[in-house]
């Protein structure tokens, strides 16, 4: 129901329409224009695919690992470029910011906060953790006001807080990532089509030739210069 969920759809639709118009109205054989157009499509499609893959990977892999691991954050793999650790630390900071009235304090690793059943929590990167806490404090009347999050804060239940975040992102943001992947793939395919059209021979080239030359090429009759050579 959020309007920003339609942003990637609209952006991809505009680029796709542009690709279709380019293929329909651009003259075949125009390598200069079509090559440049294909490059734009390729770069745009690649960036959209990478963005979609990041969103899908973050939600389906990283966040899912976070809500199913007993030791957070030090029990997780760091992920690509430390992304999984950073995401985990940010969510723990988000809990601290959203639940700022809670008596639950998440410590810095290796010290751990223990909660049943056999769960431990600590953050690895203080800067990322406090960024999450700042984001939570700034969203007390917006995102943090979401009823399931408020309930998790009231019960001092960190695991429940993380699961609510996972469910919300899975329902609202994951479709955006899939949309990015679909339209990025369409643009990538459109760039291949633009290259193909650019390499095609222009069927109108024969019509632009002088009538006498076109007639001579069609009948196989020698032209005037060739006849002079033969008489000589």
C-alpha positions in Angstrom: 0.0 0.0 0.0 3.0 2.3 0.3 3.6 4.5 -2.8 7.3 4.0 -2.8 6.8 0.3 -3.6 5.7 1.4 -7.1 8.8 3.6 -7.8 11.0 0.8 -9.2 8.0 -0.5 -11.3 7.4 3.0 -12.8 11.1 3.5 -13.4 11.5 0.2 -15.1 8.3 0.7 -17.1 9.6 4.0 -18.5 12.9 2.5 -19.5 11.2 -0.5 -21.1 8.9 1.8 -23.1 11.9 3.8 -24.2 13.6 0.6 -25.3 10.5 -0.4 -27.4 10.2 3.0 -29.0 13.9 2.9 -29.8 13.7 -0.4 -31.5 10.5 0.6 -33.5 11.5 4.0 -34.7 15.3 3.9 -35.0 16.7 3.2 -38.4 18.4 -0.2 -38.8 22.1 0.1 -39.3 22.6 3.2 -37.3 25.4 1.8 -35.2 26.4 5.1 -33.6 23.0 5.9 -32.0 21.9 2.3 -31.3 25.3 1.4 -29.8 25.0 4.4 -27.4 21.4 3.5 -26.6 22.4 -0.1 -26.0 25.1 1.0 -23.6 22.6 3.1 -21.6 20.2 0.1 -21.4 23.0 -2.2 -20.4 24.3 0.0 -17.6 20.8 0.8 -16.4 19.8 -2.8 -16.5 22.9 -4.0 -14.7 22.5 -1.4 -11.9 18.9 -2.4 -11.4 19.7 -6.1 -11.4 22.5 -5.6 -8.8 20.1 -3.5 -6.6 17.4 -6.1 -6.8 19.9 -8.9 -6.0 21.1 -7.0 -3.0 17.5 -6.5 -1.7 16.6 -10.2 -2.2 19.8 -11.5 -0.7 19.6 -9.2 2.3 16.0 -10.3 3.1 16.0 -13.9 2.0 19.5 -14.8 3.4 20.9 -12.3 5.8 17.8 -11.3 7.7 16.5 -14.8 7.7 19.8 -16.0 9.3 19.6 -13.3 11.9 16.1 -14.3 13.1 17.1 -18.0 13.2 20.5 -17.8 14.9 20.8 -18.1 18.6 23.9 -16.0 19.0 23.5 -12.5 17.5 25.7 -10.9 16.2 28.9 -12.8 17.0 27.3 -16.2 16.0 26.8 -15.0 12.4 29.0 -15.2 9.4 30.1 -11.7 8.4 28.6 -12.0 4.9 29.9 -10.2 1.8 32.0 -7.3 2.8 30.7 -7.7 6.4 27.2 -6.9 5.3 25.5 -9.5 7.5 27.3 -8.4 10.7 26.5 -4.7 9.9 22.8 -5.5 9.2 22.6 -7.4 12.5 24.3 -4.7 14.5 22.0 -2.1 12.9 18.9 -4.0 13.8 20.1 -4.4 17.4 20.6 -0.7 17.5 17.2 -0.1 16.0 15.8 -2.2 18.8 17.6 0.0 21.3 16.3 3.2 19.6 12.7 2.0 19.2 12.6 0.6 22.7 14.5 3.4 24.4 12.3 3.0 27.5 13.3 -0.6 28.0 15.5 -1.8 30.7 17.2 -4.2 28.3 20.7 -3.1 27.4 22.5 -4.8 24.5 26.3 -4.9 25.3 29.3 -4.8 23.1 30.8 -8.2 22.2 32.3 -10.4 23.8 29.9 -9.5 26.6 26.5 -10.9 25.9 22.9 -10.3 26.9 21.0 -13.6 27.5 17.4 -14.2 26.9 15.3 -17.4 26.8 15.4 -19.9 25.2 19.3 -20.0 25.0 19.6 -16.7 23.0 22.4 -14.2 23.3 22.8 -10.7 21.9 25.7 -8.3 21.4 26.9 -5.9 18.8 30.3 -6.0 17.0 30.5 -2.5 15.4 29.7 0.3 17.7 29.3 2.9 14.9 26.7 0.7 13.0 24.9 -0.1 16.3 24.5 3.6 17.3 23.5 4.5 13.7 20.6 2.0 14.2 19.8 3.4 17.6 19.7 7.0 16.1 17.4 5.8 13.3 15.1 4.2 15.8 14.9 7.3 18.0 14.1 9.4 14.9 11.3 7.0 14.0 9.5 6.7 17.3 6.3 8.1 15.9 6.6 6.4 12.5 8.2 3.0 11.9 8.7 2.3 15.6 5.0 3.0 16.2 4.1 -0.1 14.3 2.0 -2.1 16.8 3.9 -5.5 16.6 7.2 -3.6 17.2 5.7 -1.8 20.2 4.5 -5.1 21.6 8.0 -6.6 21.2 9.4 -3.6 23.0 6.9 -3.9 25.8 7.8 -7.5 26.3 11.6 -6.8 26.1 11.7 -9.6 23.4 14.5 -8.9 21.0 13.9 -12.0 18.9 10.3 -11.0 18.4 11.4 -7.5 17.4 13.8 -9.0 14.8 11.1 -11.4 13.5 8.6 -8.5 13.1 11.2 -6.6 11.0 11.8 -9.7 8.9 8.1 -10.2 8.2 7.5 -6.5 7.3 10.5 -6.4 5.0 9.5 -9.7 3.4 6.0 -8.5 2.7 6.8 -4.9 1.6 10.4 -4.7 0.3 11.0 -8.1 -1.1 8.5 -7.5 -4.0 10.4 -4.3 -4.8 13.6 -6.4 -5.2 11.9 -8.9 -7.4 10.6 -6.0 -9.5 14.1 -4.7 -9.9 15.3 -8.0 -11.1 12.6 -8.4 -13.7 12.9 -5.0 -15.2 16.7 -5.1 -15.1 16.6 -8.3 -17.0 14.2 -6.8 -19.6 16.5 -3.8 -20.1 19.5 -6.2 -20.4 17.6 -8.1 -23.1 16.6 -4.8 -24.8 20.3 -3.8 -25.0 21.0 -7.0 -26.9 18.1 -6.2 -29.3 19.4 -2.7 -29.8 22.8 -4.1 -30.8 21.1 -6.6 -33.1 19.1 -3.8 -34.8 22.2 -1.7 -35.1 24.1 -4.5 -37.0 21.2 -5.1 -39.4 21.6 -3.9 -43.0 19.3 -0.9 -44.0 16.8 -2.2 -46.6 16.4 1.4 -47.9 20.0 1.7 -49.1 19.1 0.3 -52.5 16.3 2.8 -52.9 18.7 5.7 -52.4 20.9 4.6 -55.4 20.5 6.4 -58.7 18.0 4.6 -61.0 20.6 3.8 -63.7 23.0 2.3 -61.1 20.2 0.3 -59.4 19.0 -1.0 -62.9 22.5 -2.0 -63.9 23.1 -3.8 -60.6 19.7 -5.6 -61.0 20.2 -6.7 -64.6 23.9 -7.4 -64.6 24.5 -5.0 -67.6 27.9 -3.3 -67.7 28.0 0.4 -66.9 29.4 3.1 -69.3 32.9 3.0 -67.9 33.1 -0.8 -68.3 31.9 -0.5 -71.9 34.6 2.0 -72.7 37.3 -0.3 -71.4 36.0 -3.2 -73.4 35.9 -1.2 -76.7 39.5 -0.1 -76.1 
